[in-house]
Amino acid sequence: MQHLSKLLEIEDSQLAWVLRLGLHGLRTQLQEALKEAKTDSGQSSCQELVRELDQLLQPQKLEVITPPTPPTWEEVFEPIHLELSGEQKLKHIADALLADQELLQHIGAYKFHSNNDVDLWNEIQRLLLRVPEKLAHTWRECILAEASQLGALEDKLAVQQFGFSRNEHVYSGLQGSVYATGLCLSDQVGFDPRLQVETRGGELDLLAGIVSVCLKFIDIDTCLHHALKSVDRFGVRSLNSESEKSKYVTALLDRFQRVLITTDADPAIALRARLDLDEAIHSLVYLPPCDRFSWWGKLQQEARRTLDSVVEKARDAGYQVQIRPLWGTYADIYTWSKDDLQLNIDIGGVPGEVSACLRVCAKINDEVIPGRVLFRSSSEA
């Protein structure tokens, strides 16, 4: 450990930063492995190694961070100016993210565009919502450890709240040398006002919460695209375009309102409305598409699972209903879909397989409603 300690003690060293980040990642991986390998013969030695890493990575200087005194009226705008125009303390963390080849397989050729630490923190965290949750967790632990070296500490209370059907911590904010807000979902905050709906309990609250989150992210995340057929059937369009954004948001809101007014209608009519809303939610995509086990992927899957209760209600009313999400090899499912979109990219997912199921295939009595997918080309450029 002598040479490790010597390198870690060098201030302003990029090599020391790379080593520290790698050791934080190793420690996190070992801690997670210990939780699942309680009978492993190497458990004791592994615990000792984790303790050694804890000592090795302990900051050399611990400063007590006291809350800042309230600024005077004359000073109130000056700190904001300095924060936005000063050097970005978190830039090297962002650079390290883009050097991780495993991460790049999920996010593609990404480039951070934030020009201050407040925005950069949120951009980094939103990026991690698109990758498998296990990978995102490992990176968050490393990022928080490195931020602490800069005098920026995790703050779970400094969060922006989005209206939802339950409370869920999404990611933390920072306090100290860098002040930044995190994000949480809250059942104490109203849904996006564009939905024009109040909390009523039950499954519709979950859908309202998911649509509300979609609308909020469209406003704050410039990386989002849509592939909604009724808006544009020929490609995946960026929502940076105000025209595309307006058309997609209008369609999403219309489909949500259609669900509300058909809740007590004929079960087959209600099911079709829910299928349309499900398509709109799943047509909100990133490029490359999110991993199914990312935070975003799980949120969309949660919306899709609400179809089960509507299907059962239709069956109870005497309709013969089948629902089939389309995943796997495209050659195996294309007969169940229509107007699919091929992604000519060499990252994200598996060549020749479905990258995103935009719409499930459904059969109501004798009527077949084709599904729709994004799939990755089986041939590499």
C-alpha positions as CSV (number, residue, x, y, z in Angstrom):
1,M,0.0,0.0,0.0
2,Q,3.0,2.3,0.3
3,H,3.1,3.4,-3.3
4,L,-0.7,3.7,-3.4
5,S,-0.6,6.1,-0.5
6,K,2.3,8.1,-2.0
7,L,0.5,8.7,-5.2
8,L,-2.9,9.5,-3.6
9,E,-1.2,12.2,-1.5
10,I,-0.1,14.1,-4.5
11,E,-2.4,17.1,-5.0
12,D,-3.7,18.2,-8.4
13,S,-2.5,14.9,-10.0
14,Q,-4.7,13.4,-12.7
15,L,-3.0,10.0,-12.1
16,A,-4.0,10.3,-8.4
17,W,-7.6,11.0,-9.4
18,V,-7.7,8.0,-11.7
19,L,-6.3,5.8,-8.9
20,R,-8.6,7.1,-6.3
21,L,-11.7,6.7,-8.5
22,G,-10.6,3.1,-9.3
23,L,-10.1,2.3,-5.7
24,H,-13.5,3.7,-4.8
25,G,-15.1,1.6,-7.5
26,L,-13.3,-1.5,-6.2
27,R,-14.4,-0.9,-2.6
28,T,-18.0,-0.4,-3.7
29,Q,-17.9,-3.7,-5.8
30,L,-16.4,-5.6,-2.8
31,Q,-19.0,-4.2,-0.4
32,E,-21.8,-5.3,-2.7
33,A,-20.2,-8.8,-3.2
34,L,-19.9,-9.3,0.5
35,K,-23.7,-8.9,0.9
36,E,-24.3,-11.8,-1.4
37,A,-21.3,-14.1,-0.4
38,K,-21.8,-14.5,3.3
39,T,-20.6,-18.1,3.3
40,D,-17.6,-17.5,1.0
41,S,-14.3,-18.7,2.3
42,G,-12.7,-15.4,1.4
43,Q,-15.2,-13.3,3.3
44,S,-12.9,-12.5,6.2
45,S,-10.0,-11.5,4.0
46,C,-12.3,-9.4,1.8
47,Q,-13.6,-7.5,4.9
48,E,-10.0,-6.7,5.9
49,L,-9.3,-5.5,2.4
50,V,-12.3,-3.2,2.5
51,R,-11.1,-1.8,5.8
52,E,-7.7,-1.1,4.3
53,L,-9.3,0.6,1.4
54,D,-11.4,2.7,3.8
55,Q,-8.2,3.9,5.5
56,L,-6.4,4.5,2.3
57,L,-9.2,6.6,0.8
58,Q,-9.8,8.6,4.0
59,P,-9.4,12.3,3.2
60,Q,-6.1,13.6,4.5
61,K,-7.7,16.9,5.7
62,L,-11.2,17.1,7.1
63,E,-12.7,20.5,7.2
64,V,-15.8,21.4,9.1
65,I,-18.3,22.9,6.8
66,T,-20.5,25.5,8.4
67,P,-23.6,26.9,6.8
68,P,-22.9,30.2,5.0
69,T,-24.1,33.4,6.5
70,P,-27.1,35.0,4.7
71,P,-25.8,37.5,2.1
72,T,-26.7,41.1,2.2
73,W,-29.1,42.6,-0.5
74,E,-26.0,44.1,-2.2
75,E,-24.3,40.7,-2.4
76,V,-27.3,38.5,-3.2
77,F,-26.6,38.3,-7.0
78,E,-22.8,38.3,-6.9
79,P,-22.3,34.7,-5.6
80,I,-24.5,33.4,-8.3
81,H,-22.4,35.1,-10.9
82,L,-19.2,33.7,-9.5
83,E,-20.6,30.2,-9.3
84,L,-21.8,30.2,-12.9
85,S,-18.7,31.8,-14.4
86,G,-16.0,30.1,-12.2
87,E,-14.0,27.0,-13.0
88,Q,-16.1,23.8,-12.9
89,K,-15.0,21.6,-10.0
90,L,-16.9,18.6,-11.3
91,K,-15.5,18.6,-14.8
92,H,-12.9,15.9,-14.1
93,I,-15.7,13.7,-12.8
94,A,-17.6,14.2,-16.1
95,D,-14.5,13.4,-18.0
96,A,-14.0,10.2,-16.1
97,L,-17.5,9.1,-16.9
98,L,-16.9,9.5,-20.6
99,A,-13.7,7.4,-20.3
100,D,-15.6,4.4,-19.1
101,Q,-16.1,2.1,-22.0
102,E,-18.8,0.1,-20.2
103,L,-20.8,3.2,-19.7
104,L,-20.3,4.4,-23.2
105,Q,-22.0,1.2,-24.5
106,H,-25.2,2.6,-22.9
107,I,-25.0,6.3,-23.6
108,G,-23.1,6.5,-26.9
109,A,-20.8,9.4,-27.9
110,Y,-22.0,11.7,-25.3
111,K,-20.8,15.3,-24.7
112,F,-21.6,17.3,-21.6
113,H,-22.9,20.8,-22.4
114,S,-23.4,22.3,-18.9
115,N,-21.2,25.3,-18.2
116,N,-21.5,25.3,-14.4
117,D,-21.3,22.8,-11.6
118,V,-25.0,23.1,-10.6
119,D,-26.2,22.1,-14.1
120,L,-23.3,19.6,-14.6
121,W,-24.3,17.7,-11.4
122,N,-27.8,17.2,-12.7
123,E,-26.7,16.3,-16.2
124,I,-24.4,13.7,-14.8
125,Q,-27.1,12.2,-12.6
126,R,-29.7,12.2,-15.4
127,L,-27.2,10.3,-17.6
128,L,-26.9,7.6,-14.9
129,L,-30.7,7.2,-15.0
130,R,-30.3,5.7,-18.5
131,V,-27.9,2.9,-17.6
132,P,-28.4,-0.4,-15.7
133,E,-29.1,0.5,-12.0
134,K,-26.2,-1.6,-10.7
135,L,-23.7,0.3,-12.9
136,A,-25.4,3.6,-12.0
137,H,-25.1,2.8,-8.2
138,T,-21.4,2.0,-8.5
139,W,-20.7,5.2,-10.3
140,R,-22.8,7.3,-7.9
141,E,-20.8,5.9,-5.0
142,C,-17.5,6.8,-6.7
143,I,-18.8,10.3,-7.7
144,L,-19.9,11.1,-4.2
145,A,-16.6,9.9,-2.8
146,E,-14.7,12.1,-5.2
147,A,-17.0,15.1,-4.6
148,S,-16.2,14.8,-0.9
149,Q,-12.5,15.3,-1.7
150,L,-13.5,18.6,-3.2
151,G,-15.5,19.6,-0.1
152,A,-18.9,18.8,-1.6
153,L,-21.0,16.6,0.5
154,E,-24.1,14.6,-0.3
155,D,-27.4,16.3,0.6
156,K,-30.5,14.1,0.4
157,L,-32.8,16.9,1.4
158,A,-31.8,19.5,-1.2
159,V,-34.0,18.0,-3.9
160,Q,-36.4,19.2,-6.6
161,Q,-39.7,17.4,-6.2
162,F,-41.8,16.0,-9.0
163,G,-45.4,15.0,-8.4
164,F,-45.9,11.3,-8.3
165,S,-48.1,8.6,-6.8
166,R,-45.5,7.7,-4.1
167,N,-42.3,9.0,-2.5
168,E,-39.1,8.0,-4.2
169,H,-35.5,9.3,-3.8
170,V,-34.0,9.5,-7.3
171,Y,-30.6,11.2,-6.7
172,S,-29.1,13.4,-4.1
173,G,-28.0,17.0,-4.2
174,L,-24.7,18.5,-2.9
175,Q,-23.7,21.0,-0.2
176,G,-20.4,22.6,0.7
177,S,-18.0,23.7,-2.0
178,V,-20.7,22.9,-4.6
179,Y,-24.4,23.5,-4.0
180,A,-26.7,21.5,-6.3
181,T,-30.2,20.1,-6.1
182,G,-31.1,16.5,-6.5
183,L,-34.4,14.9,-7.5
184,C,-37.1,13.0,-5.8
185,L,-40.7,11.9,-6.6
186,S,-43.3,13.0,-4.1
187,D,-46.9,12.3,-3.4
188,Q,-47.1,15.6,-1.6
189,V,-46.7,17.6,-4.8
190,G,-49.3,18.0,-7.4
191,F,-49.0,16.4,-10.9
192,D,-47.9,18.5,-13.8
193,P,-50.7,21.2,-14.2
194,R,-50.9,20.4,-17.9
195,L,-52.6,17.1,-16.9
196,Q,-55.5,18.9,-15.3
197,V,-56.0,16.1,-12.8
198,E,-55.9,15.7,-9.0
199,T,-54.9,12.8,-7.0
200,R,-57.8,10.3,-6.9
201,G,-56.1,7.1,-5.7
202,G,-55.5,3.9,-7.6
203,E,-53.8,3.0,-10.9
204,L,-54.7,6.3,-12.6
205,D,-52.5,8.1,-10.1
206,L,-49.5,6.0,-11.1
207,L,-50.1,6.8,-14.8
208,A,-50.6,10.5,-14.0
209,G,-47.3,10.4,-12.1
210,I,-45.4,8.7,-14.9
211,V,-46.8,11.1,-17.6
212,S,-46.0,14.0,-15.2
213,V,-42.4,12.8,-14.9
214,C,-42.2,12.5,-18.7
215,L,-43.4,16.1,-19.2
216,K,-40.9,17.4,-16.6
217,F,-38.0,15.6,-18.1
218,I,-38.9,16.9,-21.6
219,D,-38.5,20.4,-20.2
220,I,-35.1,19.7,-18.5
221,D,-33.4,17.0,-20.6
222,T,-32.2,18.0,-24.0
223,C,-31.2,14.4,-24.9
224,L,-34.8,13.1,-25.2
225,H,-36.3,12.0,-28.5
226,H,-39.7,10.6,-29.5
227,A,-40.7,7.9,-31.9
228,L,-44.5,8.3,-31.7
229,K,-46.0,7.1,-35.0
230,S,-49.0,9.5,-34.9
231,V,-46.6,12.4,-34.8
232,D,-43.9,11.1,-37.2
233,R,-43.8,7.6,-38.5
234,F,-40.6,7.8,-40.4
235,G,-37.9,8.3,-37.7
236,V,-36.7,9.1,-34.2
237,R,-36.9,12.9,-33.7
238,S,-35.1,15.1,-31.2
239,L,-37.3,17.0,-28.8
240,N,-34.9,19.9,-29.0
241,S,-37.1,21.0,-31.9
242,E,-39.9,23.1,-30.5
243,S,-42.1,21.9,-33.3
244,E,-41.5,18.2,-32.5
245,K,-41.7,18.9,-28.7
246,S,-45.1,20.7,-29.1
247,K,-46.6,17.9,-31.3
248,Y,-45.4,15.1,-29.0
249,V,-46.5,16.8,-25.8
250,T,-49.9,17.5,-27.3
251,A,-50.3,13.9,-28.3
252,L,-49.2,12.6,-24.9
253,L,-51.7,14.8,-23.1
254,D,-54.5,14.0,-25.5
255,R,-53.9,10.2,-25.0
256,F,-53.9,10.7,-21.2
257,Q,-57.1,12.6,-21.3
258,R,-58.6,9.9,-23.5
259,V,-57.8,7.4,-20.8
260,L,-59.5,9.5,-18.2
261,I,-62.8,9.8,-20.1
262,T,-62.9,6.1,-21.1
263,T,-62.3,4.7,-17.6
264,D,-65.9,3.8,-17.2
265,A,-66.6,3.1,-20.9
266,D,-66.9,-0.2,-22.6
267,P,-63.8,-2.3,-21.5
268,A,-62.6,-2.7,-25.1
269,I,-62.7,1.1,-25.7
270,A,-60.9,1.7,-22.4
271,L,-58.2,-0.9,-23.3
272,R,-57.6,0.8,-26.7
273,A,-57.1,4.1,-24.9
274,R,-54.6,2.5,-22.5
275,L,-52.7,0.9,-25.3
276,D,-52.4,4.3,-27.0
277,L,-51.2,6.0,-23.9
278,D,-48.7,3.1,-23.3
279,E,-47.3,3.6,-26.8
280,A,-46.9,7.4,-26.2
281,I,-45.0,6.8,-22.9
282,H,-42.7,4.2,-24.4
283,S,-42.1,6.3,-27.5
284,L,-40.2,8.8,-25.3
285,V,-36.7,7.5,-25.9
286,Y,-33.0,8.3,-25.7
287,L,-30.4,7.3,-28.3
288,P,-29.2,4.7,-27.8
289,P,-32.4,3.5,-26.1
290,C,-32.3,3.1,-22.3
291,D,-31.4,-0.3,-20.8
292,R,-34.5,-2.0,-19.6
293,F,-33.1,-2.3,-16.1
294,S,-32.2,1.4,-15.8
295,W,-34.3,3.8,-13.7
296,W,-36.0,5.0,-16.9
297,G,-36.5,1.5,-18.2
298,K,-38.1,0.4,-15.0
299,L,-40.4,3.4,-14.9
300,Q,-41.7,2.6,-18.4
301,Q,-42.1,-1.0,-17.5
302,E,-44.2,0.0,-14.5
303,A,-46.5,1.9,-16.8
304,R,-46.8,-1.1,-19.1
305,R,-47.7,-3.4,-16.2
306,T,-50.9,-1.4,-15.6
307,L,-52.2,-2.9,-18.8
308,D,-52.8,-6.2,-17.0
309,S,-55.7,-4.9,-15.0
310,V,-57.4,-3.4,-18.0
311,V,-56.9,-6.7,-20.0
312,E,-58.5,-8.6,-17.1
313,K,-61.5,-6.3,-17.0
314,A,-62.0,-6.7,-20.7
315,R,-61.8,-10.5,-20.4
316,D,-64.3,-10.4,-17.5
317,A,-66.7,-8.5,-19.8
318,G,-66.5,-11.4,-22.4
319,Y,-63.8,-10.1,-24.7
320,Q,-61.0,-12.4,-25.9
321,V,-57.8,-10.4,-25.3
322,Q,-54.2,-11.2,-25.8
323,I,-51.3,-8.8,-25.2
324,R,-47.7,-9.4,-26.3
325,P,-44.7,-7.2,-25.6
326,L,-42.2,-7.6,-28.4
327,W,-38.7,-8.4,-27.3
328,G,-35.8,-10.5,-28.5
329,T,-34.5,-11.2,-32.0
330,Y,-36.2,-9.0,-34.6
331,A,-36.5,-11.9,-37.0
332,D,-38.7,-13.7,-34.5
333,I,-41.2,-10.9,-33.8
334,Y,-41.4,-8.7,-37.0
335,T,-44.6,-10.5,-38.1
336,W,-46.3,-9.1,-35.0
337,S,-45.3,-5.5,-35.7
338,K,-45.7,-2.8,-38.2
339,D,-43.9,0.4,-39.2
340,D,-40.8,-0.5,-37.2
341,L,-37.7,1.7,-37.1
342,Q,-34.2,0.4,-37.6
343,L,-31.4,2.0,-35.6
344,N,-28.2,2.1,-37.5
345,I,-25.9,2.4,-34.5
346,D,-23.2,0.2,-33.1
347,I,-23.9,0.6,-29.4
348,G,-26.7,-0.1,-27.0
349,G,-28.4,-3.5,-27.0
350,V,-27.5,-6.5,-29.2
351,P,-27.3,-6.4,-33.0
352,G,-30.4,-7.8,-34.6
353,E,-32.5,-7.5,-31.5
354,V,-35.3,-5.2,-30.4
355,S,-33.9,-2.1,-28.6
356,A,-37.3,-0.7,-27.5
357,C,-40.8,-2.0,-27.7
358,L,-42.8,1.1,-28.5
359,R,-46.2,-0.6,-28.7
360,V,-47.3,-4.0,-27.6
361,C,-49.1,-6.3,-30.1
362,A,-52.7,-6.8,-29.1
363,K,-55.6,-8.9,-30.2
364,I,-59.2,-8.1,-29.1
365,N,-61.5,-10.8,-30.4
366,D,-60.7,-11.0,-34.1
367,E,-59.0,-7.6,-34.4
368,V,-55.2,-7.7,-34.4
369,I,-53.5,-4.4,-33.4
370,P,-49.8,-4.7,-34.5
371,G,-47.0,-3.7,-32.2
372,R,-44.1,-1.4,-33.1
373,V,-40.4,-1.6,-32.1
374,L,-37.0,0.0,-32.5
375,F,-34.5,-2.6,-33.4
376,R,-30.7,-2.5,-33.9
377,S,-29.3,-3.4,-37.3
378,S,-27.8,-6.9,-37.4
379,S,-25.0,-5.8,-39.6
380,E,-22.2,-3.5,-38.4
381,A,-21.2,-0.5,-40.5
